[in-house]
Amino acid sequence: MTQKNNQKYIRVCEPYITQKEIDAVSRAIKEGNISSTAKYVGLFEKAFAKKFGVKYAVAVNSGGSALFLALWALGIKKGDEIIVPTFTMVATANAVVQCGAKPVFVDCEENGNIDVKKIEEKITKKTKAIIPVHIYGHPCDMDEIMAIAKKHKLFVIEDTAEAHGALYKNKLAGTFGDMGCFSFYANKVMTTGEGGMIITNNAALYKKLIKLKAYYFHDKRHFWHEQQAWNLRMSALEASLGLAQLERLNELVSLRRENARYYTDKLQGLKDYLVFPSEKKGAKSVFWMYGLVLKKGNRDKLMKFLEKNGVETRTYFFPMNWQPIYKETEPYPVADRLGRNGLYLPSSSHLTKAEKDRIIGLVKKFFKA
């Protein structure tokens, strides 16, 4: 492990892997069950669907692929428009463009989630879907989003990459829309290293997704393809890891929530300088990352100070309207402010109390200096 100043370097986020996961992957290797068609992929899909209370789950190779496949299965194409929050990771917008459609950006609330009050003004005759992103593990206002979608006859694809286990009015994020898309990248609440999942209750969409993720093989003539498609499948090695992590999901969520509670409690003396993450009424965040927004600038100086002292951080997402490939002149005031002033602290599920205390002490030292 990298050392700085004779102390352990604290990464911004690392997977929490136990002997349970090691045994699961080792078993798959010993059995020779390693490909995307081996049994552990199907077992993971069934277990995930059961955990989230839906009929179908489709395992894929990344969260970005999940979003792309969801849009593709819905027939999104050139000329279509998709409502996307500007405050998100680039995979959300890229999935839209990959289908030939146009992402139409909407500003966010102070918590980073799409501002539902600003959605309808962006809807046109070309709009086909809304992609709410449950930013940093806090669920979006899904009642309002679903009402807008119903009114305008739009699809809803939930980007739940960061919100495994988050609840909105006691219902799991990812289960409201036509499809929910998850990422299992190494820093997510639960991981398969890479990988993703699509969940749905729609049998027709499920059948399309199964074909679209695997070269669109014909049901009866194996090497016969009626539509272009790619290999976007998950391997059984990833799925075996995912099965073990899924069994621990409640534990992993509880640990992230405890991180957030501890940070917020111990940093309250800096409330004149910092905006802390919170939960809206009816929402249960998984606090995938513990984010802070600086009220008076100095975000980059704080990050450099923490790095110098052996603590890794990350900036908040840079809004899509800043990106070279999506740059717009239209202002998005809240997203712009979060992009300039937000960062997140180390948020691994298995952070020790000593590590959190060290981080908290450094943050306090920075502001007192």
C-alpha positions in Angstrom: 0.0 0.0 0.0 1.3 3.5 -0.9 2.6 5.4 2.1 2.7 9.2 2.5 4.3 10.9 5.5 4.7 7.4 7.1 1.0 7.0 7.1 -1.3 4.8 5.0 -2.5 6.7 1.9 -6.3 6.8 2.1 -7.9 6.2 -1.3 -11.1 8.0 -2.2 -12.9 4.7 -2.6 -11.9 1.1 -2.6 -14.0 -2.1 -3.0 -14.7 -4.0 0.2 -13.7 -7.6 -0.7 -13.9 -10.3 2.0 -13.1 -14.0 2.0 -16.6 -14.6 0.9 -16.0 -12.9 -2.5 -12.6 -14.6 -2.9 -14.1 -18.0 -2.3 -16.9 -17.3 -4.8 -14.6 -16.3 -7.6 -12.2 -19.1 -6.8 -15.0 -21.6 -7.0 -16.0 -20.4 -10.5 -12.5 -20.7 -11.7 -12.0 -24.2 -10.3 -15.3 -25.3 -11.9 -14.3 -23.7 -15.3 -17.4 -21.5 -15.1 -15.8 -18.3 -16.4 -17.6 -17.2 -19.7 -20.6 -15.1 -20.2 -22.7 -18.2 -20.8 -21.7 -20.0 -17.6 -24.2 -20.6 -14.9 -23.2 -17.8 -12.5 -24.4 -15.0 -14.8 -27.9 -16.4 -14.8 -27.8 -17.0 -11.1 -26.7 -13.4 -10.5 -29.4 -12.0 -12.7 -32.1 -14.0 -10.9 -30.8 -13.0 -7.5 -30.6 -9.4 -8.4 -34.1 -9.4 -9.8 -35.4 -11.0 -6.6 -33.5 -8.5 -4.4 -35.0 -5.6 -6.3 -38.5 -7.1 -6.6 -38.7 -7.1 -10.4 -39.3 -9.8 -13.0 -36.2 -9.5 -15.0 -32.5 -8.6 -14.8 -29.9 -8.5 -17.6 -26.2 -8.5 -16.7 -23.9 -6.5 -19.0 -20.3 -5.4 -19.1 -20.7 -1.9 -17.7 -23.2 0.7 -16.4 -22.6 2.7 -19.6 -23.6 -0.3 -21.7 -26.7 -0.8 -19.5 -27.8 2.8 -20.4 -27.1 2.4 -24.1 -28.8 -1.0 -24.3 -31.9 0.4 -22.5 -32.2 3.2 -24.9 -31.5 1.0 -27.9 -34.1 -1.5 -26.8 -36.7 1.3 -26.7 -35.9 2.2 -30.3 -34.3 5.5 -29.6 -32.7 6.8 -32.8 -31.4 9.8 -34.7 -33.7 12.8 -34.3 -35.0 11.8 -30.9 -34.3 13.9 -27.8 -33.7 12.6 -24.3 -34.0 14.6 -21.1 -30.7 14.3 -19.1 -29.4 16.1 -16.1 -26.4 18.2 -16.9 -24.9 17.3 -13.5 -24.0 13.7 -14.2 -21.1 11.4 -15.2 -20.5 11.5 -19.0 -21.8 7.9 -19.5 -25.4 9.1 -19.2 -25.1 11.6 -22.1 -22.8 9.3 -24.2 -25.4 6.5 -24.1 -27.9 8.9 -25.7 -25.5 10.1 -28.4 -24.5 6.5 -29.2 -28.1 5.8 -30.2 -28.0 8.9 -32.5 -30.2 10.9 -30.3 -29.6 14.3 -28.6 -29.3 14.8 -24.9 -31.2 17.8 -23.7 -29.7 19.0 -20.4 -31.6 20.2 -17.3 -30.2 21.9 -14.3 -30.1 20.2 -10.9 -31.2 20.8 -7.3 -28.8 21.6 -4.5 -28.4 17.8 -3.9 -27.3 17.3 -7.5 -30.4 15.5 -8.7 -32.3 16.7 -11.7 -34.6 19.7 -10.9 -38.1 18.3 -11.7 -39.5 21.9 -12.0 -37.3 22.5 -15.0 -38.0 19.3 -17.0 -41.2 20.3 -18.8 -39.8 23.5 -20.3 -37.2 21.3 -22.1 -39.8 18.8 -23.6 -40.5 19.0 -27.3 -42.3 16.9 -29.9 -39.0 15.1 -30.3 -38.6 14.1 -26.7 -38.9 10.4 -26.1 -37.5 9.7 -22.6 -36.2 11.1 -19.3 -33.1 9.7 -17.6 -33.1 10.7 -13.9 -29.8 10.1 -12.3 -29.7 9.2 -8.6 -26.6 11.3 -7.9 -24.2 10.1 -5.3 -26.7 7.7 -4.0 -29.6 10.0 -3.2 -32.9 9.0 -5.0 -34.6 11.5 -7.4 -38.1 12.8 -6.9 -39.6 9.9 -8.7 -43.3 10.6 -8.2 -43.0 13.9 -9.9 -40.8 12.5 -12.7 -43.2 9.6 -13.4 -46.1 12.1 -13.5 -44.4 14.2 -16.1 -43.5 11.1 -18.1 -47.1 9.9 -18.0 -48.4 13.3 -19.0 -46.1 13.5 -22.0 -46.0 9.8 -22.8 -42.3 9.4 -22.2 -40.1 6.5 -21.3 -38.2 6.6 -18.0 -34.8 5.0 -17.7 -33.3 5.4 -14.2 -29.5 5.8 -14.0 -29.0 4.0 -10.7 -25.3 3.5 -11.1 -24.5 5.1 -7.7 -27.7 4.2 -5.8 -27.8 0.4 -5.1 -30.3 0.0 -2.3 -31.4 3.7 -2.1 -35.1 4.1 -1.3 -37.7 6.7 -2.4 -40.8 6.4 -0.3 -39.8 2.9 0.8 -39.4 1.7 -2.8 -36.0 0.9 -4.3 -34.4 3.3 -6.7 -34.3 1.7 -10.2 -37.7 0.1 -9.9 -39.9 3.1 -10.9 -39.2 3.5 -14.6 -39.4 1.3 -17.7 -35.9 0.2 -16.8 -33.3 0.8 -14.1 -29.6 0.7 -15.0 -26.8 -0.1 -12.5 -23.0 0.0 -12.6 -20.8 -2.4 -10.7 -17.5 -0.5 -11.2 -15.0 -1.1 -8.4 -15.9 2.0 -6.5 -19.7 1.4 -6.4 -21.5 0.3 -3.3 -21.4 -3.3 -4.6 -19.0 -4.3 -7.3 -18.1 -6.9 -9.9 -14.9 -5.0 -10.8 -16.6 -3.7 -14.0 -20.1 -4.7 -15.1 -23.6 -3.5 -15.0 -27.3 -4.6 -14.8 -30.6 -3.6 -16.3 -33.8 -4.4 -14.5 -37.3 -4.3 -15.9 -40.8 -5.8 -15.5 -41.4 -5.6 -19.3 -41.1 -9.0 -20.9 -40.8 -7.6 -24.4 -37.9 -5.3 -23.4 -36.2 -8.2 -21.6 -36.3 -10.3 -24.7 -34.8 -7.5 -26.7 -32.1 -6.8 -24.2 -31.0 -10.5 -24.1 -30.4 -10.4 -27.9 -28.9 -6.9 -28.1 -26.2 -7.6 -25.5 -25.0 -10.7 -27.4 -24.7 -10.3 -31.2 -28.4 -10.8 -31.7 -28.2 -14.5 -32.4 -31.2 -16.1 -33.9 -33.3 -18.3 -31.7 -33.1 -21.3 -34.0 -30.2 -20.7 -36.4 -27.2 -20.0 -34.2 -24.9 -18.2 -36.6 -27.7 -16.2 -38.1 -28.1 -12.5 -37.3 -31.1 -10.3 -38.3 -29.8 -7.2 -36.6 -26.4 -5.7 -35.8 -25.4 -6.0 -32.2 -22.3 -6.3 -30.1 -20.9 -8.4 -27.3 -21.8 -6.4 -24.1 -22.0 -9.4 -21.8 -20.8 -10.0 -18.3 -18.4 -12.8 -17.5 -19.2 -15.5 -14.9 -16.2 -14.4 -12.9 -17.7 -11.0 -12.5 -21.1 -12.5 -11.8 -19.7 -14.8 -9.1 -18.2 -11.8 -7.4 -21.5 -10.0 -7.8 -23.5 -12.8 -6.1 -21.3 -12.6 -3.0 -21.4 -8.8 -2.9 -25.2 -8.8 -3.4 -25.6 -11.0 -0.3 -23.7 -8.2 1.6 -25.5 -5.3 0.0 -27.5 -4.3 3.1 -24.2 -4.3 5.2 -22.4 -2.3 2.5 -25.2 0.3 2.5 -25.3 0.6 6.3 -21.5 1.2 6.4 -21.7 4.0 3.8 -24.6 5.6 5.7 -22.6 5.3 8.9 -19.6 7.1 7.2 -21.9 9.9 6.2 -23.4 10.2 9.7 -20.0 10.3 11.3 -18.5 12.8 8.9 -21.5 15.2 9.2 -21.6 14.9 13.0 -17.8 15.6 13.4 -17.6 18.4 10.9 -20.6 20.4 12.2 -18.3 23.1 13.5 -17.4 24.0 9.9 -21.0 24.6 8.8 -20.1 28.3 8.0 -17.7 26.9 5.4 -19.3 23.7 4.2 -22.6 22.4 2.8 -23.1 18.8 4.0 -25.1 16.1 2.2 -28.6 15.5 3.4 -31.7 13.5 2.7 -35.0 14.8 1.4 -38.2 13.7 3.2 -39.1 10.3 2.0 -35.7 9.5 0.7 -33.0 7.1 2.0 -29.6 7.8 0.4 -26.9 5.2 0.3 -24.2 8.0 0.3 -22.2 6.3 -2.4 -19.8 9.2 -2.0 -19.7 11.7 0.9 -19.8 15.1 -0.8 -19.0 18.5 0.5 -19.7 21.9 -1.2 -17.5 24.7 -0.1 -19.4 28.0 0.5 -16.4 30.3 0.1 -14.3 28.6 -2.6 -10.9 27.1 -1.9 -12.0 23.6 -3.1 -8.9 22.9 -5.1 -6.6 24.2 -2.2 -8.4 21.9 0.2 -7.9 18.9 -2.2 -4.2 19.7 -2.6 -3.8 20.0 1.2 -5.5 16.6 1.8 -3.4 15.0 -1.0 -0.2 16.4 0.5 -1.2 14.7 3.8 -2.0 11.4 2.2 -5.8 11.6 1.6 -7.2 11.2 -1.9 -10.3 13.2 -2.9 -12.3 13.8 -6.1 -14.0 16.8 -7.5 -17.7 16.6 -8.1 -18.7 15.8 -11.6 -18.0 18.5 -14.1 -21.4 19.3 -15.7 -22.1 18.2 -19.2 -22.5 21.8 -20.4 -18.8 22.3 -19.6 -17.6 19.3 -21.6 -15.8 19.9 -24.9 -18.1 17.4 -26.6 -21.3 18.9 -25.2 -20.4 22.5 -24.3 -23.3 24.9 -24.2 -23.5 28.7 -23.6 -26.8 28.3 -21.6 -26.2 28.7 -17.9 -27.0 26.0 -15.5 -26.5 27.9 -12.2 -26.8 25.1 -9.6 -24.8 22.5 -11.6 -22.1 25.1 -12.4 -21.8 26.0 -8.7 -21.6 22.3 -7.6 -19.0 21.6 -10.4 -16.8 24.5 -9.1 -17.1 24.0 -5.4 -17.9 20.3 -4.7 -15.7 17.4 -3.7 -16.0 14.1 -2.0 -14.0 12.6 0.8 -12.9 9.0 1.0 -16.0 6.9 1.2 -15.1 3.2 1.1 -17.5 1.1 3.0 -14.7 -0.3 5.2 -13.1 3.0 6.3 -12.0 2.7 9.9 -12.8 5.1 12.6 -9.2 6.0 12.8 -9.1 6.8 9.1 -12.2 9.0 9.3 -10.9 10.8 12.3 -7.6 11.5 10.5 -9.5 12.9 7.5 -11.8 15.0 9.7 -8.8 16.4 11.6 -7.1 17.4 8.4 -10.3 19.2 7.1 -10.6 21.1 10.4 -6.9 22.0 10.3 -7.3 23.4 6.8 -10.1 25.8 7.7 -8.6 26.8 11.1 -5.3 27.6 9.3 
